[in-house]
Amino acid sequence: MFRILRHSLLAAATIGTAGAAPMTLQDYQALDGPPPERRIAYGNAPSQFVELFRPKGDGPFPVVVLIHGGCWTVQYGGITQMRNIAGALAAQGIAVWNVEYRRHDEEGGGYPGMYRDVATAVDLLRDESKHDPRLDLQRIVAVGHSAGGHLAQWAASRHRLPQWSPAWVADPLRIPTVISLGGLADLRNGAALIRASCDRETAQLAGVPSAGRPDVFADTSPAEMLPAGIRTVLIHGELDAVAPPSAGEDYARRARAAGDAAEVIVLPGAGHYDEVAAGSPAWPVVDRAIRNALGLP
């Protein structure tokens, strides 16, 4: 029913990347943006907090749940760099819930702490909206970059978690659409790519098998939680060597076969970091995908 769509030619016409060099890791690490309106802790660990970027005015405002990447490690930054697009989205009337979480190399991180953190942070948004009617959770999309693409897809799919999972909750916040930016979401079939790109092993991200949990991917890999009944937009830079377009296309094929909606957008001339920089030639395509998901013109 659903098709995998490659928008290379459309994106080329839209963003005009011809001759533009892809952003480097150093360019990415230099990204920053305005400070958040609020910083809200959801635990006692230093990395257990979210940042709220709320537009000026009375709202109600659609909401982006933003989850940073960085190869699931503290080494490459993350939430600070996401302030770049958080500020750009807030300036156009979109609230942003910028999520921090414990990575695999932080105390209590990895499995299951990292997943519990993301689940808790996302569900905290529902509690926040009860006290702030300016946050319109009828218009919501999850956006994740790189490792954050994995976690954003997981967060939107976790109503499919088995009840034995430590991250299972009875009523998770439902998110109908996920936009994965250079995401690495298939922990089983993408293990070799994740090892080559991020130097991460399955045990660091999904834990180790046990008698009660023989398949470590059943509650950690979105590709094993299909069909999730969500729409996934997978955006990859043409020159992305960390998460090449084939990673998105492979995931989209699995999602389509399971009955979910999946769309792949390839950004000509872009690398792994261009889509999270509001000043890059790739940003208008990403911005349009976000606005479309929120029902904005």
Buried (B, 14 or more C-beta within 10 A) or exposed (E): EBEBEBBBEBBBEBBEBEEBEBBEEEBBBEBEBEEBBEEBEBBEBEBBBBBBBBBEEEBBBBBBBBBBBBBBBBEBBBBBBBBBBBBBBBEEBBBBBBBBBBBBEBEBBBBBBBBBBBBBBBBBBBEBBEEBEBBBBEBBBBBBBBBBBBBBBBBBBBBBBEEEBBBBBEEBBEBBBBBBBBBBBBBBBBBEBBEEBBEBEBEBBBBEEEEEBEEBBBBBBBBBBBBBBBBBBBBBBBBBEBBBBEBBBBBBEBBBEBEBBBBBBBBBBBBBBBBBBBEBBBBBBBBBBBBBBBEBE
